[in-house]
Amino acid sequence: MRSLTGPRAFVAPGCPLVLLCLLVATCPYRAEGDPTDSSFTSLPVREEMMAKYSNLSLESHNISLTEESSSPVEKNITLEKPSDLELLCQFTPSGDLNSVNVTWKKDGELLENIDVFNTTKVGNTLYSQYRFIIFNSKQMGSYSCFFDGEKELRGTFNIRVPGVHGKNKPLITYVGDSTVLKCECHNGLPLNWTWYTSNGSVQVPIDVHKNDKYVINGSYANETRLRVKHLLEEDGGSYWCRAAFQLGESEEHIELVVLSFMVPLKPFLAIIAEVILLVAIILLCEVYTQKKKHDPDDGKEFEQIEQLKSDDSNGIENNAAPRLRKNESVEQ
């Protein structure tokens, strides 16, 4: 556990100032060259930055951990411009505070510059503070505090620029029409906006000065609109809007689908074909039913005719028999 950091940890109150100066002079600098090449700067450079950005207000964020925490605790932080940032983790263990080791990591890499963070004990609680000036995109990322005691506990601060939001579902339009793609940033004011189209796996910037097919405008600084005129089927595809901030960039993807006029007619034509087929089937069934009804009637008519013929023949025979008998009686 660290309670004091840097050369101050080796100098007790009341020690001569000369000893402090000697200790500072013998401490090697961990950062050399351009201070913007690393987010972990030496003490003189850090003091110079503190003076340069002294007008920044302190922005503080904290995470509280307990031994009952079954999963890492995370907190999202949105920044769009340089800030004096303070990250604070607090942990209350049930055992000995001195047995808990505290470390900080950025994107999984150990932070070894102990001049920028400090761990103190207040009662039964450990407080670990990480304070620094964040002024470029390389310092953005995830900062994690680790408390390694009976089990390792972690709290993570995810530092990002404001997000950009567009239409989540594909935008569907038709050949010959015009359409407008829109992106917004709800939590910040971008310095500028840029639109891109897709050329395979490569993003190609849209230049409205060279291609009058596109018009870029926006009513407010936190939104942008891309108007695409005289649409063709090949204009469909992926579009990206990118917002630039002092601390980085954020982008959003929008999918544009351009349909020909035959596409909406296909379902209508399919319905018509189904209706015609259904009517044809109904007519065939009706004809078949009528024919089936006529067949028994024809049989009955035939039977009736045969019956009439039979009756007629019987009648003739019956009439002929009395005549024969009468003739026989006359002859006698």
URHU-V715256 format. One line per field, one symbol per residue. phi: phi as a letter, one per 30 degrees, with the letter a starting at -180 (. if undefined). burial: I if it has 24 or more other C-alpha atoms within 12 Angstrom, else O. Layout:
phi=???
burial=???
//
This chain:
phi=.ccbbidddcbdejddddddddddddddddcbiddddbdccddddddddeddcdddddccbbbccbddddbdcbbcbcbcbebccbcbcbbcddcddddcccbbbchicdccdddcbbcbcbicbccccbbaccbbddddkccbccccbdbdcbbbcccbdedcbbddceccbbejdbbbcbbbbdcacddabbcbccbiccdcdccddcbddcbcaadbdcbbbcccchdcddddkcbbcbcccdckbbbbcbcccccddddddedddddddddddddddddddddddddddddddddddddddddddddddddddddddddddddddddd
burial=OIIOOIOOOOOOOOOOOOOOOOOOOOOOOOOOOOIOOIIIIIIOIIOOIIOOOOOOOOOOIIIIIIIOOOOOIIIIIIIIIIIIIIIIIIIIIOOOIOOIIIIIIIOOOOIOIIIIIIIIIOOOIIIIIIIIIIIIIOIIIIIIIIIIIOOIIIIIIIIIIIIIIIOOOOIIIIIOOOIIIIIIIOOIIIOIIIIIIOOOOOOOOIOOOOOOOIIIOOOOOIIIIIIIIOIOOOIIIIIIIIIIIIIIIIIIIIIIIIIOOOOOOOOOOOOOOOOOOOOOOOOOOOOOOOOOOOOOOOOOOOOOOOOOOOOOOOOOOOOOOOOOOOOOOOOO
//
